[in-house]
């Protein structure tokens, strides 16, 4: 079944052009919303649309930017469609995963996105190394001094107080109290992940 999705960014804009095109492409169900495309969280109809798709369904959009504002967002949506056996087609652009050439184009987009992520990671690591060489430790300044952190951990180990209680006592968030305890009580694996 062809399922349409139409979106405009503001209440003043109109989806008529998109709706006409989606109907011409045989969409039996159309999800429509007026919401900014900057985050997926604010697009409730998109979430409903994606959740409704089943094996063999084709998600039809007027333009790809109606459904995804970034390549990463698009690839995440494509993975979600693939997991349920659905495909996507743009009315006005050559993105169409219902055929082999369209799948090839999407795979190229995926490779480009992976390259972009790798380059960003390399630049980030190089920046951290350069900062360390200049004597600067990357990351936020800790909320607790070394002495305060030792006292907090000692109280936690003694028992009878929660992370929330420690946070209130030392004037920090629950997360800060937990991280202080974890740095002492968890494995080296946790410490490596926490630094990333």
Number of C-alpha atoms within 10 A of each C-alpha: 15 21 23 27 24 25 26 17 15 12 10 7 10 15 14 10 10 21 21 12 18 25 16 10 17 13 20 11 15 19 17 19 19 18 18 16 19 12 12 16 9 13 18 13 19 21 13 11 17 18 12 11 20 15 13 13 18 22 25 26 27 23 19 20 14 18 21 18 15 14 15 16 14 18 17 13 16 17 14 16 21 14 11 16 14 22 24 24 23 20 18 11 11 13 19 21 21 15 11 10 13 16 16 14 15 18 13 12 16 17 12 13 15 13 12 13 13 12 12 12 12 12 12 12 13 12 13 16 15 14 13 12 10 9 9 11 13 13 9 6 8 10 15 16 10 11 8 13 21 15 13 22 21 12 15 18 12 9 9 8 11 14 18 14 16 20 17 13 10 16 13 15 15 16 12 19 25 18 18 20 20 15 15 13 12 11 10 11 8 13 14 9 8 11 8 7
